[in-house]
Every structure is written in C-alpha cells, then in structure tokens.
Amino acid sequence: MLTVNKSKLSAIPLVDDLVLDKQTVAKGTPLTSVIEIAIAERARTLAQSPAILDFVMRSLDAQKE
C-alpha cells in the first residue's frame, strides 16, 4: 500500500487522533507517517494493526477529491 501510493497518501491527513499503547498519532498527520509507524513498530503494534488499518481506511473514506 505504501510503496505504490506513497505520493498520494502523503497528501491525505489522519481524520482523528490515533491512540496506540505507547503513543498518540495526532489528527492531521499524513497517512504515510501512520503506515511507517506501523511498519517500524510492527512487533509492538501487531495487535493494534486492525485499529491502525481502520483509521487509515476512515481517513481515505473521508476524502472528497
């Protein structure tokens, strides 16, 4: 997802704050950053992967352009 769509995803902001176990990703953060956090922290975020994907998909769904 990130490799193929990086340029487009970097222009799409997170629509809500994403609260993870050890950090909060602020609303407005580019989706590329959210996905990169999930990849970099995959051992720690594995259980939270469905929630991260849900936030990414909701942000994509909120797009009007």
Residue, then its C-alpha position, 0 to 999 in steps of 0.5 A: m500500500l505504501t510503496v505504490n501510493k506513497s505520493k498520494l497518501s502523503a497528501i491525505p491527513l489522519v481524520d482523528d487522533l490515533v491512540l496506540d499503547k505507547q503513543t498518540v498519532a495526532k489528527g492531521t498527520p499524513l497517512t504515510s507517517v501512520i503506515e511507517i509507524a506501523i511498519a517500524e513498530r510492527a512487533r509492538t503494534l501487531a495487535q493494534s494493526p486492525a485499529i491502525l488499518d481502520f483509521v487509515m481506511r476512515s481517513l481515505d473514506a473521508q476524502k472528497e477529491 
